[in-house]
Each structure stands twice: as C-alpha cells, then as structure tokens.
Amino acid sequence: MWLLLAFVSATLLGFYDASKKAALKDNAVLPVLLLNTLFSTLIFSPFLLDTLAGQDWFSGTVVDTSPFTGNLDLPADPSWADGIFAGHPLLKAHLLVVLKSVIVLTSWIAGYFGIKHIPITIVGPINATRPVLVLIGALILFGERLNWCQWVGVVLSMLSIYMMSRSSKKENIDFTKNKWMLFVAIGTIMGAVSALYDRFIMQELSPIFVQSWFNFYQLIMMGIVCMTAWYPTRKKTTPFHWSWAIPLIAIFVGAADFAYFNALSKPEAMISVVSLIRRGSVLISFACGVIIFKERNLKAKVLDLILILIGMIFVYFGSR
C-alpha cells in the first residue's frame, strides 16, 4: 500500500509543479505562496477545528486527527521525561510540526523563486536528484549503508547534473553564475532535509495532524514574511495578479502530501524508496513544460532526464 501511495503522490506532485509554474508567470512570488498556504489551511480546516474542539469527529478513519500514531511510546527516550516536555507530549508534537513548517517554507520560498526564473524542464530534473541527497542523509544520520547498485545510481545522477549544466548554457543559464540556480539548489537541499525529518516525525505523529497544523503554521509564517518583505516594497517589484492556477497549487500539493504522509506512516515504508518514487513527478512536469509552456532545447534535456531516470532505477532496485 505504501508503494501505491508513493506513486499517487508522485503523479500529483508533477501537476503541482506545473501549477506553480503557471501561477508564477509574471507574478509576485511571496503573495502566491501566501495564498497557497491560505488555501491549504482552508482545505484542512475541518481537521484543525476537530483538534481544537476535541470532538474526535474523524476517529478511526484515515483522517483521524489524534496527534500520535502509537508507533512509539511517549516520551520517546528518558531525556524527554527529564526535560521541559515531561508531561506535555502535545506541546512536543506542535513544536515538531513548527520545525517542519520552517524547513518546508524555506524550501518552498527558494524553490518558488527558482522555478519562476528557470525553465521547468531544468528545475524538474534537478529536483529529481533529491532522492540521492536523501540517501546520503540517511547514510550519515541513520547509519544506512549504500550497496553497489545504489552507488551506481548516485554517480549517474551526479553525472546528469553536470551534463545539465552544459546544456543549460544554450539558454544563457550558467549554473555557476545564475543566482536563481542557487535558489533551486537551496530548495532541493531543504526538500531533502524535510524528507529526512519526515522519516523521524511520521513514526510518532499522525499524518493528518502533521499536515493540517503545518499548513496553519506556514500560513502564519508566510503572513509575517509578506508583511515585512513584500508588502512595503510591492510597488517596486513584480506586481501580483490573480491566477486560477493558485488554488490548483494548494489542491495538488495537499493531495500529494496526504498520500506521502500516509505512506511514511506505514512501519514498513522506506524513506529512500518513497523519496525516489516521488521524484518521478519530473515526468509529469517535463511533459507540461513541453506541452503547456512550450519550453525549448528539449533534445539535450531529454538525454539528461533519461540519465537521471536510469540512476533512479539503480537506486530503486538497490533499495528493495
């Protein structure tokens, strides 16, 4: 079941990337992101209200709002009992979600600025290397060991990035000099950090609790960011205009994350495999870049994409 959920999440993520690209066309980034968090919070508001009211309306269903999964006993280790969270597991749960919100929002802000200025057929394959970063993080943080098949996948993926940097120069995009490529890189790295963090918290917290509350906390954070960083200078920067692609962002990412969190909540799920499958969204975003956005220099990008996918295949079979 967790593999099926991962594939569903990957498909939805591809449409999410295409929606972002459409919404950001000649548009201000920060208010688009703010509206995305607003619509996401509204979508999951029934679960927030259920938690606040303590009604347990969804108890026993796939959207049960109980904070904890029961996979781990609380406190998780003696240090929690001796610390400030002793007797306050709900406070701990919320702080874990707040930290997730900070990580995700950093990834989103960087990624949104990057995808606005860089062709989606370049951004998509770069994001597709995220499973490699997740594997490296799992190697360092969780003591996992890569086998020869996984290492082949890592090498092929890194080689594809080098090839992509050469093909991108045909579009006057130099990886070493274009500042928006730095934003794309930060977004990808923080996305990998988020995946590794998800591996930790989803063994303890319930999927719908995490998703509903981290949307709410992101809304608050984005409100502060917009009021301080965008609103005072809005007349001097790219103007904001409404796009019907904006609510589509919230719908697609909400559905994709719902499948993703539920996949990770399964005890047998592997974050390396789930992360790999989700990067398969590049197929959808690449197709949208060709069909909808009429992006160019496709021949070289297809070769780079194929190399990334071959690398992912090695990583997948090495992770089974």
Solvent accessible surface area in square Angstrom, and as a share of the most:
residue,aa,sasa,rsa
1,M,146,0.65
2,W,32,0.11
3,L,62,0.31
4,L,107,0.53
5,L,37,0.18
6,A,0,0.00
7,F,111,0.46
8,V,64,0.37
9,S,0,0.00
10,A,7,0.05
11,T,64,0.37
12,L,39,0.19
13,L,10,0.05
14,G,0,0.00
15,F,82,0.34
16,Y,12,0.04
17,D,14,0.07
18,A,10,0.08
19,S,9,0.05
20,K,18,0.08
21,K,32,0.13
22,A,41,0.32
23,A,0,0.00
24,L,1,0.01
25,K,138,0.59
26,D,103,0.53
27,N,0,0.00
28,A,5,0.04
29,V,6,0.03
30,L,19,0.09
31,P,8,0.05
32,V,0,0.00
33,L,0,0.00
34,L,45,0.22
35,L,36,0.18
36,N,0,0.00
37,T,0,0.00
38,L,63,0.31
39,F,54,0.22
40,S,1,0.01
41,T,12,0.07
42,L,99,0.49
43,I,76,0.38
44,F,11,0.05
45,S,32,0.21
46,P,60,0.38
47,F,30,0.12
48,L,13,0.06
49,L,104,0.52
50,D,1,0.01
51,T,35,0.20
52,L,126,0.62
53,A,55,0.42
54,G,55,0.53
55,Q,94,0.42
56,D,90,0.47
57,W,148,0.52
58,F,51,0.21
59,S,70,0.45
60,G,74,0.72
61,T,72,0.42
62,V,102,0.59
63,V,27,0.15
64,D,41,0.21
65,T,8,0.04
66,S,48,0.31
67,P,31,0.20
68,F,57,0.24
69,T,46,0.27
70,G,60,0.58
71,N,65,0.33
72,L,78,0.39
73,D,125,0.65
74,L,58,0.29
75,P,68,0.43
76,A,48,0.38
77,D,62,0.32
78,P,107,0.67
79,S,76,0.49
80,W,59,0.21
81,A,49,0.38
82,D,125,0.65
83,G,38,0.37
84,I,137,0.70
85,F,33,0.14
86,A,43,0.33
87,G,72,0.70
88,H,103,0.46
89,P,54,0.34
90,L,87,0.43
91,L,87,0.43
92,K,6,0.02
93,A,0,0.00
94,H,32,0.14
95,L,80,0.40
96,L,19,0.10
97,V,0,0.00
98,V,43,0.25
99,L,87,0.43
100,K,5,0.02
101,S,0,0.00
102,V,70,0.40
103,I,17,0.08
104,V,12,0.07
105,L,10,0.05
106,T,56,0.32
107,S,11,0.07
108,W,31,0.11
109,I,41,0.21
110,A,7,0.05
111,G,18,0.17
112,Y,0,0.00
113,F,50,0.21
114,G,0,0.00
115,I,2,0.01
116,K,43,0.18
117,H,79,0.35
118,I,0,0.00
119,P,25,0.16
120,I,2,0.01
121,T,1,0.00
122,I,1,0.01
123,V,6,0.03
124,G,5,0.04
125,P,2,0.01
126,I,14,0.07
127,N,20,0.10
128,A,2,0.01
129,T,7,0.04
130,R,39,0.14
131,P,2,0.01
132,V,4,0.02
133,L,53,0.26
134,V,0,0.00
135,L,2,0.01
136,I,60,0.31
137,G,11,0.10
138,A,0,0.00
139,L,40,0.20
140,I,128,0.65
141,L,118,0.59
142,F,89,0.37
143,G,44,0.42
144,E,68,0.30
145,R,179,0.65
146,L,21,0.10
147,N,65,0.33
148,W,184,0.65
149,C,17,0.10
150,Q,14,0.06
151,W,114,0.40
152,V,50,0.28
153,G,0,0.00
154,V,11,0.06
155,V,93,0.53
156,L,35,0.18
157,S,1,0.01
158,M,85,0.38
159,L,82,0.41
160,S,0,0.00
161,I,43,0.22
162,Y,128,0.49
163,M,73,0.32
164,M,2,0.01
165,S,19,0.12
166,R,156,0.57
167,S,10,0.06
168,S,1,0.00
169,K,115,0.49
170,K,139,0.59
171,E,18,0.08
172,N,140,0.72
173,I,13,0.06
174,D,38,0.20
175,F,43,0.18
176,T,121,0.70
177,K,168,0.71
178,N,38,0.19
179,K,125,0.53
180,W,52,0.18
181,M,11,0.05
182,L,108,0.54
183,F,62,0.26
184,V,4,0.02
185,A,40,0.31
186,I,66,0.34
187,G,4,0.04
188,T,4,0.03
189,I,92,0.46
190,M,46,0.20
191,G,7,0.07
192,A,4,0.03
193,V,59,0.34
194,S,11,0.07
195,A,9,0.07
196,L,17,0.09
197,Y,29,0.11
198,D,2,0.01
199,R,82,0.30
200,F,93,0.39
201,I,0,0.00
202,M,0,0.00
203,Q,34,0.15
204,E,4,0.02
205,L,0,0.00
206,S,10,0.06
207,P,18,0.11
208,I,2,0.01
209,F,1,0.00
210,V,0,0.00
211,Q,2,0.01
212,S,1,0.01
213,W,17,0.06
214,F,4,0.02
215,N,6,0.03
216,F,67,0.28
217,Y,39,0.15
218,Q,0,0.00
219,L,38,0.19
220,I,82,0.42
221,M,40,0.18
222,M,0,0.00
223,G,21,0.21
224,I,107,0.54
225,V,43,0.24
226,C,4,0.02
227,M,121,0.54
228,T,96,0.56
229,A,60,0.46
230,W,44,0.15
231,Y,97,0.37
232,P,87,0.55
233,T,59,0.34
234,R,75,0.27
235,K,174,0.74
236,K,179,0.76
237,T,72,0.42
238,T,49,0.29
239,P,95,0.60
240,F,71,0.29
241,H,82,0.37
242,W,108,0.38
243,S,20,0.13
244,W,194,0.68
245,A,13,0.10
246,I,0,0.00
247,P,24,0.15
248,L,77,0.38
249,I,0,0.00
250,A,0,0.00
251,I,89,0.45
252,F,47,0.20
253,V,8,0.04
254,G,7,0.07
255,A,43,0.33
256,A,0,0.00
257,D,16,0.08
258,F,57,0.24
259,A,5,0.04
260,Y,9,0.03
261,F,2,0.01
262,N,15,0.07
263,A,0,0.00
264,L,3,0.01
265,S,20,0.13
266,K,65,0.28
267,P,104,0.66
268,E,104,0.46
269,A,12,0.10
270,M,77,0.34
271,I,3,0.02
272,S,4,0.03
273,V,4,0.02
274,V,0,0.00
275,S,7,0.04
276,L,8,0.04
277,I,13,0.07
278,R,26,0.09
279,R,17,0.06
280,G,21,0.20
281,S,2,0.02
282,V,3,0.02
283,L,91,0.45
284,I,48,0.24
285,S,0,0.00
286,F,19,0.08
287,A,42,0.33
288,C,13,0.08
289,G,0,0.00
290,V,51,0.29
291,I,117,0.60
292,I,106,0.54
293,F,47,0.20
294,K,155,0.66
295,E,25,0.11
296,R,145,0.53
297,N,36,0.18
298,L,52,0.26
299,K,170,0.72
300,A,21,0.16
301,K,2,0.01
302,V,56,0.32
303,L,100,0.50
304,D,3,0.02
305,L,11,0.06
306,I,81,0.41
307,L,29,0.14
308,I,1,0.00
309,L,43,0.22
310,I,70,0.36
311,G,0,0.00
312,M,16,0.07
313,I,93,0.47
314,F,64,0.27
315,V,2,0.01
316,Y,52,0.20
317,F,112,0.47
318,G,11,0.10
319,S,6,0.04
320,R,190,0.69
